[in-house]
Amino acid sequence: MKVGAHDGPAPLGHMWLRAHFGLRAPAPHVESYVIAGARRTETNGSNMVELYPRAYATGDDVVANLRFALRYEPLDLGTLSAAFAAISADTIADWVRREPSGSYARRAWFLYEYLTGDVLAVPDATAGNYVEVLDPAKHITAARRNSARHRVIDNLLGVPGLCPTVRRTPRLAAQIDVHIDAEARAIIERYDPAVLARAVRYLFTKETRSSFAIEGETPTPDRTERFVAALRSASRFDVGDEAAIVRLQNMIVDPRYAATGWRTFQNFVGETTVDFREEVHFICPRPEDVPSLMAGWMALTARMLEDAVEPVVAAAVAAFAFVFIHPFEDGNGRIHRFIVHHVLSRTGFSPDDLIFPVSAAIVRDQRSYDAVLERFSQPLFAAIDWAWTNEREISVRNDTASLYRYFDATPFVEYLYDRVVDTVRTDLHEQLGFLTVFDQAMEGVRTIVDMPDRRAALLIRLMLQNGGQLSAAKRGQFAELTDDEVRAMEAVVQAAMTEIG
């Protein structure tokens, strides 16, 4: 859509602020324009485009466009943070003085002080009903915290040091309505506790190996066991303890890359091309911003857990915010996925002592994982002033902290929900079903011939891999069995497959 022609669409709200002040912050996911036509909604790639008739025109007025954003749009804190840095404090203060009880003026006042850290020279509000900062119809919100100074309800997910937002999209609403946690419990209840215990052991190992596989690594048996142990205690992990997070990093990386604290150097994510050039995919926050970002991350995660924010939303927001901060040289991705399990386990979303192997679902479609990460990383490049140093390291030359503090986490929440649904309906269901079929087939096979466990297990696996029959190519491996015995065993295996399936 071409914007800016005299007779064409004109930006409103967040998009007007972005254009008027030349903001380098990533564009909001919802764009609003005034047109010569009827009210309608269109899509622009992954973004929503809201088109309004001329009666909604705001003109070149900062307050009018802030009011429009607060009234009609889901709030984009990244845009507002950048805009407030460019707007005179007097502009907001004068608005509050003109409308001391106005709900939009008080929300703008609260957000200005929240996002800038500056206190406006206006007295505390004494009139006006308390109004929510985020509209619950447009956003996932946290529990109520009153700000008496502004007479507003702070229902943001985080804190000024780190506060992503999540839009209440139709897709997300539908995902929540699936109630995949209840579906998982219903699956579990159908199986014998002994089978479930064996499945749990397998699922923890599968999650560990898959999480390392995403990073292109194959863990040693010792590192596998240590990470499995960490996952088993995920609900008791203290994400508010820097030392505990550092210990976790030490546990999952090569000892040579074990951290002693948050990183103190600039890093990035990239790859070396065939002509030995470095292709940068993601530029991490500046090292001087990491301590405050991680302090914000710990407070954000604690608030979401305390306020019982919807579990998958909280897991996605905490996990992706962590990996975007990238507080270590190595191990960030695995800790990012560990955090998913911490939140799902801590909130009781995943059943007791069970894990949803989300990493296995990621591995099955890693391209979509890379794509969702790029939804954050790619828009950052236009906002970051960076260059290579003589030592071929990256130098970031502008203040970028707000880019990581205030972002729209909706795509990451929707992505994680899909992975959780996939892993419950695929990994959990298939593993429990496989073990039950296997146990029943083993019992039947052993009644025909009292075979050693190792031989019987191999035979059953080969049959299960071939639709319940022993292939001619594999028949020679069991020369000690007669054809009648093999046919009887095939019948037993096929019966188990039919009954459980």
N, C-alpha and C positions, 0 to 999 in steps of 0.2 A: 504494500500500500504506500503510495507516495503522499507524504504529508508536508504541508507548508505552502502549497499553492493558494492563491487568494480565494479561489472558488472551490478548493478541495478540503479534505478533512483537516481540522485543526486540533492539536493535542489538548487534552484536559488533565487535570489532577496531577498524578505522578509524572506522566509523560510531558506535561507542560513544564513542570519544575525541572525535569531533566534537560529539556531543550533550552529553556530560558537561561539556566545557569551553566549550561555546557557541562553537566555532571559526567564524570568518568566512571561512575558506579554502573554495574551491570543493569540492563534494562529490567523493569518489573515484568512478571509473567502475565499480568493483566494490563492491557493498554486501552486507554479511553480516548475517543476523538468525537468532536462535534461535526455533524454532516448536514447537508441539505436533504434530509430524508427522514424516514421513520426509525424508531429505536430498534436495533437488532444486534445480534452477537455473531461474530465470525471467528474463524481460527486463522492463526498466522504461524504455521509450524507447530511448535509446542505451546505457543502462547494464545491467550484469549484476547480478542479484539472487541471491545464494547463500543458501539456507535450510538450516539445520542443526537436527537434533533436540536435545532438551533436554540430552542428555549433554554437549553442547559449551558449555553456559552458562558464562559467565565472571563473572557478578555485577558489582557495582560495584567492581571492582578494577582499578586502572590497570595494574599489571604483568601481570595475567591477560589483559587486552585487548591489551596490547602483544605479549605472547607469541602470542596468537591471530593477530594481524596478521602477525607474522613467520613463523608456521608455515603458515598456510593461505591468506593473501591475497597478491596482487601488491602490492608496496609503493607507497604513494602518498606521495611525499616532501613534497608540499605540506601534506597533513594532518599528517604527522609533525613537520614543521618548526613548524607552529602549535601542535601539542600539546606539543612539548618546551619551547616558550616558556612554557607554562602549568604544566608539571610541575616539581616541585621537583627540583633536581639530586640531593638526598639520596635521592629515591625510586629513581633509576637507580643511584646509587652503592651503596645498600644491597642492591639486587638483585645487582649484580656481586659484592659481598662475600659474599653468601649462596651464589652459584653462580659462583665465579671461573673455572671451566672450562666452564660451560654455554654452548652455542652461541647460544641466543637472547639470553641476558644479554650476551654479548660483541658480538653484532650490534647490540643496542639501545645499548650503550655506544658503539660506533663511530659509529653514526648520530647519537647525541646530540651528541657532540663535533664531528662533521662538519657538522651542520646548525646548531648554535648557536655554534660557535667557542669554547665554554667547555671547559676541561679538568677532568674529575672528579678528586676527591681519592682516587684508588685507584691502587695500584701496577700496573705493566705485567703483562699476563697471562703466566704461565709454564707453563700446562698447557692441554690441549685441542687437538684437531686444528684446523688452519685451516679455516674455513668461509666460504663465499661470502656476500657481503652480499645480492646479488640471486640468487634462484633462477632458473637458466637455463631451467628448464622453464616459468617464468611470464614471463620478461623477455628482451628482447634485451640482451646484455651486452657489455662491453668486455673487453680482455685483462686478465690477472691482474696485480694489484699488491698485494703483501703489506703489511699493516699489522702490524708486529711487536708494537706496544703492545697491540693487541686480539686478536692471532692470528686475524685475519679476512682474507679476500681481497676487496680493493676492486675489484669488477668493474663499477662504475657507469660510465655513459657519459661523465659530465662531471667537474666539480670543484665544491668547495663554492660557488664564486661563481656557477655556473650548471650545473644538473644535471637536465635532463628525464629521464623514464623512458619506455620503450616496452614495452607488454605483448605477449607472444607469443600473439596471438589466433589462432583457426582461420582467420580471413579473411587475416591477414597471412602465416601459414604457407603458405596456398594461393597467395598472390601471389608469394612468394619462389620457390615451386616451379615457377612458370611459366618462370623463367629467360629473361626477356624480352630480356636482353642477348645471349644466344646466338641467340635468334630474330631479332634485328636483324642479327647478323652473317651468319646464313643467308640473309636477304633480300639483303643487300649482295653476297654472293658470286655471286648469280645475274646480276648486271648488269655491263655493260662499264665499265671504269674512267673512260672519257670521260663516259659518262652519269652516273656517280656524282659526278664532279667538278662537273658542272653542277647536279646535285641538291643538293649540299652548299652551293653558293653561294646557291641559292634558300632552303634551309632556315634558314641563318643570318639571311637577310633576313626571312624569315617569322617567326622567333622574335623578332627585334627589333621588328618592327611590331606583333606580337601583344602583346608585353610592354608596349609603350606604350599599346596599345588598351585593355588592362585598366584603365589609369589614366585612360582617356578622352582620350588625347592622340594626335596625329598628328605624328611627329617630322619635322623637316626632313631633307633628303638628307644634310646634314653630320652631324647627330646620329645618323642611321641608320648612316652609315659608321663613326662613332666607336664606336658600341655594337657593331656587327658586329666591329670590330677587337678590342674588349674580349672578346667572346665567343670569338673565335678563339684568344685567349691565356689563356682561363679556367684551363687546367690549370696555368699558370705563375704565376697570381695569388697573392699572399701575403696570406692572410686574417689573418695574425698581425701585419700592419703597419698601424697606424692611419693613417699618411700615405697608404698605397696605397688604403685604403678611402675616405678623403676625396677623393683624386684621382678615383676611380671615380665618386663622387657628383657631383663637379664636371663630369665628362664628360657625364653624362646628364640634367642639369637645366639650366634657364634660368640663364645666368650670374648673374642677379640673386639667385638663391637658392642659389648655391654656398656650401658650408660651409667653415669653416676648422678645424673639429674637431667633437667630439660636441656635441650641442645643450645649451644652458644655460638652457632655458626649458621650461615645462610645455606639452605639446601633446596633442591628441586627434584622433580621426578622427570626422567627422560630416558632416552636410549641413544646409543651410538649407531650412526648410519653406516652404510657400506663404504662411504668415502671418509670415514672417521670423523664426521661432524657430529656434534651433540644436538639431538632434537629434543627440545624442552616441551614436556606435556603439562607440567604444573609447577608453578612457583610458590613455594611455601612462605608463610609469614616471616617477617624479619626476626632474627633471634632476639632482639630487644623487646619484641611484642609477645614472645611466647609465654613468659611468666604470667602476665596479666590475662592472656587468652586462656591459659590452663586454669588459672584461678576462677575465671568466668565459667569455664567448662565444668569444673567441679561443682560450682554453685548451681549452674543450669541443671545438671544431672540430678543433684540433690533435690532441687525444687520439683522437677517432674516426678520423681519417685514419691516425694512427700505429698504432692497434690494428686496422686493417682491419675496422672495423664494417661490416656489410652496407651496400653503397653507397647504395641508395635510402633506407634508414633514416637513414644519416648525412646525406644530402642534405636530407631532410625536417626532421630535428631542427635542423640548423644554419640552414637557410633560414627556418623558421617562428620559431625563437628570435630570429633577427635582426629580423624584421619586428615581433615583439611588443615588443622593446626600442625600436624606432623611434628610432634614434640621431640622425636628421637631420630637418630640417623637410620636405624634399622628396626624392624618389628612393628611399625605403625599399623600396617594393614592387618596383621594377625591380632593385635590388641583391639583394633577397630571392630573386628568380627567377634572377639571375645566379649566386648561390651554389649553387643546384641544379646548374647546369651545371659550376661549378667542381668540386664534389665528384664528380659523375658522370664528368667528364673526368679528374680527378686520380686517381681509383681505377681507371681503365680500363674502367669499366662501359659508357660510351658509346665506340664504336669511334674509332680515331685520326682526328683532323681532322673528325669528324662531330658533329652536334648533334641531340639529340632535342628538337624544338620544343614543349616542354611548355606554353608560354604559348598556343600555338595550340589545344591541347586544353582549356585553361582557358577561352579565349574561346568555344569551342563550347558550354560549359555553365557560364557564369559564376555562375549561381545556386548551383551546388554549391560553388563557390569561396567565395562570400560566406557560405554556410551553414557551411562548415568553419571559417572565421575566427570566426564567431559562437560556435562550440563553445568557443572560448577567451575571447572578449570578454564574452559575456553573463554567465557565472558570476562574473566579476570585479566587476560592479556592486554586488552585495550585500556585497562585502568591502572596497570603497573608500569612504571618507568624503570626499566632494568637494562643492564648491559653486561657483557663479559669483561672480566678483569684480565690483566696480563697473565694471571695464573690459571686462566680458563675456569674461573669461578664466577658465579652470578652475583652482581651487586644490584640491590634494589634501592632506588634513589628517591622514592617518595613515600609518604605515609600511607600505608596500606592496611593498617590494623582493622579498620571498620569493614573492609571487604570480607573479612573472616568472622567478624562479630555479628553482623546483621545480614542474613541471607534467607532466601525462600527455600525451605527444606522440603516442600511438597513433593518434588520429583523423587526424592530419596525415600520418603515414607511410602509412596505408592510402589516404588521398586521393591522395597523390603517386604511389603505385604504380599506381593506376588511370589517372592521367594519362599516365604513362610508357608503359604498355601501349597506351593509346589512340593516342598519338602515333606509336609504332612501327608499329602495325597500320593506322593511317590515313594520317598525313602522310608517313612514310618510304616505306611500300609504295606509296601512290598516286602520290607524286611520281616515284619511280623508274619505276613502270609507265607513267605518263603520258609521260615523256620518251622512253622506249623506243618506245612506240606512235607518238609524234610523229615521232621520227627515221625509223622505218620507213615511216610514211605519207609523210613528206617525200620520201624517196628514190623511192617508187613514183610519187607525183604528178609529180615532176620528169622521170621517164622518159616520161610521157604528154605533158606540155607543159613546156617549159623556161621556167617562170614565174620572175619575180623572187622572191627569198626572202621579202620582205615580203608579197607577194600570196599566195604559196603557204602561208605560215604562217597568214595570216588565214583562208584557205579551210579549212585543216585544223582550226583551232580551231572554226570554225563547224560543221563536220561532226561533230567530237567532241562538241560540246555538244548535238547533235541526233541522237545514236545512230548516227552514221556517214553521215548524209545531209545534203545541203544543202537547207535549207527553201525553200519557194516564196517566202517573204518575203525571203530573202537572195539568191535566184537572180539578181536584177537587178544585184547588185554585181559579178557576173562575166559581164557581157554578152559579153566577148571569147571565152568558152568555148562550144563546141557542147554540145548535150545529150548526145551520145555521149561526149564527153570528160569531162563531169561525172559521168556514170554510171560510167565507168571509174575515175575518181578515187574515187568513193564505194565502189566494190568494193575498191580498194586500202586505203582507210582502214578499212573493215569487216574486211578480212582481218587487218590489223595489230591491231585491237582483239581479234579472236578469238584470234589466236596468243598475244598477251601475256597476255590475260585468263585 
